[in-house]
């Protein structure tokens, strides 16, 4: 599902722009992978350009290509978007895709303010809800 949603976004963008190789922004998490990073304050999100080749693709192939494209971007997930814009002289995409999964928030809302111990357990790093599907948020930006 996580790869099918950006693929569907690219299909829609490609249809609007009449291209089989649309470029969209993909919002990536650039939080450092080291001990204590989960409690480090800061915004660790980066918008990176993702080009998806949709030629001859069915939904399964498009999702696989979206996963491959995302994986190819991972080494660059900490590259500043402002620097990318400076190098290109423009914004590299007009549509940004963000896969949002707020399972810790859902847990906190479910336990409410009267049960602080349960809320702390729900908010701890690594806490997961099994079987939940995350919504997608597509943000459009003016050209």
Buried (B, 14 or more C-beta within 10 A) or exposed (E): EBBBBBBBBBBBBBEEEEEBEBBBBBBBEBBEEEEEEEEEEEEBEBBBBBBBBBEEBEEEBBBBBBBEBBEEBEEEBBBEBEEBEEEEEEBBBBBBBBBEBEBBEEBBEEBEEEEEEBBEEBEEEEEEEEEEEEEBEBEEEEE
